[in-house]
Amino acid sequence: METINSADQMNALSRELRRAGKRIGLVPTMGALHEGHLSLVRTARARTDVVVVSIFVNPTQFGPQEDFSSYPRNLVQDAKMLAAEKADFIFHPTVDEMYPAGAATWVIVEALSEKLDGRSRPGHFRGVTTVVSKLFHVVQPDFAFFGQKDAAQLAIIRKMVRDLKFDIEIVGCPIVREKDGLAMSSRNTYLDSEQRRQALTLYRSLMRVQFMADNGETRSSELVAAGKQVLGEEPAVRLDYLEIVDPDMLDPLPTLTGPTLAAVAAYVGTTRLIDNIVVSPRR
C-alpha cells in the first residue's frame, strides 16, 4: 500500500490505471477509521480492482463553532488498518493541496443541501459536495462508496453525480453498529462512559419508530411523536431533529407509502450524533 499526498500524482496514477483497464474504487473518509469505514473498504475490494481510500479532514464542511481543530486524527493507525484490509492507496492531501491559494469555486446542490443536517449546519453540505467533486476529479473512480449513516450526504452526492454527469456509480453501504446498536462514528470517541450510555437513546428512538411501523402505524406525526417520547426519557440528550422523509429528496412525508427514511440527530454533551433507519408500511 502506498500513501500519496500530491493531487497531480494521484491523478496521473489513476489515469494510468484506467488506461490499463483497472476499475478504481474510492472510499472517501476523514480518517479516525473504525469498522464502519472498513466495511466500505471491503465492499470496494470485492467490487473493484484498485481501492483508493482518501483521508482528508475537510475544513470547509465544519462551521465556526464546530470541531475541526479537535477532530480525531491518527494517520499511522489508519494506515495499519487499511493495510490489513489490502487497500491499494491512501490519498492524503494537505489543505493547501485541495484548496490552493485564491480558490473561490464551490459545488452546491441547491435546496437539498438545506434539509436535515444542512438546515442545522449551514454551509456544511457545500463543503462536502465541493471536496467530494474534487476527489472525484483527482481520483477518477469508477465507483465511490459511502455509508448509509450519513443518509442526507448520500442523497446529496447522488443528486450531484446525476446533475453533473459524473461517470461514477455511487454505492451506499449499510450502517455498522456496535453490539448494543450505537451507530459507529469517529465522534463516538468524544463520549465518556455516561454519555456513551445516553447516546443509545438515538437508536432506541428509531427502534420505537420501527416497532410502530411494523405494527401498522403509517402516520408520520405519530411515529415522530413516539420517537421523541423515547428521546425525552434521557434529559441529557438534546434533540436537533427527528424526521420522517423521502430518502431521495429529504422532504417530510405525512404517511408511509413505501421505504421511508427515519432520521435523528441529537447532542450528547457537546457531541452531535446522527442515526437513521429505513422503514416501510406493513404489508
Secondary structure as the mmCIF struct_conf table of DSSP 4:
data_model
#
loop_
_struct_conf.conf_type_id
_struct_conf.id
_struct_conf.beg_label_comp_id
_struct_conf.beg_label_asym_id
_struct_conf.beg_label_seq_id
_struct_conf.end_label_comp_id
_struct_conf.end_label_asym_id
_struct_conf.end_label_seq_id
STRN STRN1 GLU A 2 ILE A 4
HELX_RH_AL_P HELX_RH_AL_P1 ALA A 7 ARG A 19
TURN_TY1_P TURN_TY1_P1 ALA A 20 GLY A 21
HELX_LH_PP_P HELX_LH_PP_P1 LYS A 22 ARG A 23
STRN STRN2 ILE A 24 THR A 29
BEND BEND1 GLY A 31 GLY A 31
HELX_RH_AL_P HELX_RH_AL_P2 GLU A 35 ARG A 47
BEND BEND2 ASP A 49 ASP A 49
STRN STRN3 VAL A 50 ILE A 55
HELX_RH_3T_P HELX_RH_3T_P1 PRO A 59 GLN A 61
BEND BEND3 PHE A 62 PHE A 62
TURN_TY1_P TURN_TY1_P2 PRO A 64 GLN A 65
BEND BEND4 GLU A 66 ASP A 67
TURN_TY1_P TURN_TY1_P3 PHE A 68 SER A 70
BEND BEND5 TYR A 71 TYR A 71
HELX_RH_AL_P HELX_RH_AL_P3 LEU A 75 ALA A 84
TURN_TY1_P TURN_TY1_P4 GLU A 85 LYS A 86
STRN STRN4 PHE A 89 PHE A 91
HELX_RH_AL_P HELX_RH_AL_P4 VAL A 95 MET A 98
BEND BEND6 TYR A 99 TYR A 99
TURN_TY1_P TURN_TY1_P5 ALA A 101 GLY A 102
TURN_TY1_P TURN_TY1_P6 GLU A 110 ALA A 111
HELX_RH_3T_P HELX_RH_3T_P2 LEU A 112 GLU A 114
BEND BEND7 LYS A 115 LYS A 115
TURN_TY1_P TURN_TY1_P7 LEU A 116 LEU A 116
HELX_RH_AL_P HELX_RH_AL_P5 ASP A 117 SER A 120
BEND BEND8 ARG A 121 ARG A 121
TURN_TY1_P TURN_TY1_P8 PRO A 122 GLY A 123
HELX_RH_AL_P HELX_RH_AL_P6 HIS A 124 VAL A 139
BEND BEND9 ASP A 142 ASP A 142
STRN STRN5 PHE A 143 GLY A 147
TURN_TY1_P TURN_TY1_P9 GLN A 148 LYS A 149
BEND BEND10 ASP A 150 ASP A 150
HELX_RH_AL_P HELX_RH_AL_P7 ALA A 151 LEU A 164
TURN_TY1_P TURN_TY1_P10 LYS A 165 LYS A 165
STRN STRN6 GLU A 169 CYS A 173
HELX_LH_PP_P HELX_LH_PP_P2 PRO A 174 VAL A 176
STRN STRN7 ARG A 177 ARG A 177
TURN_TY1_P TURN_TY1_P11 LYS A 179 ASP A 180
BEND BEND11 GLY A 181 GLY A 181
HELX_LH_PP_P HELX_LH_PP_P3 LEU A 182 LEU A 182
STRN STRN8 ALA A 183 ALA A 183
HELX_LH_PP_P HELX_LH_PP_P4 MET A 184 MET A 184
HELX_RH_3T_P HELX_RH_3T_P3 SER A 186 TYR A 190
HELX_RH_AL_P HELX_RH_AL_P8 SER A 193 ASP A 214
TURN_TY1_P TURN_TY1_P12 ASN A 215 GLY A 216
STRN STRN9 ARG A 219 ARG A 219
HELX_RH_AL_P HELX_RH_AL_P9 SER A 220 GLY A 232
TURN_TY1_P TURN_TY1_P13 GLU A 233 GLU A 233
TURN_TY1_P TURN_TY1_P14 PRO A 235 ALA A 236
STRN STRN10 VAL A 237 VAL A 245
TURN_TY1_P TURN_TY1_P15 PRO A 247 MET A 249
STRN STRN11 PRO A 252 PRO A 252
BEND BEND12 PRO A 254 PRO A 254
STRN STRN12 THR A 255 THR A 255
BEND BEND13 THR A 257 PRO A 259
STRN STRN13 THR A 260 VAL A 268
TURN_TY1_P TURN_TY1_P16 GLY A 269 THR A 270
STRN STRN14 THR A 271 VAL A 279
#
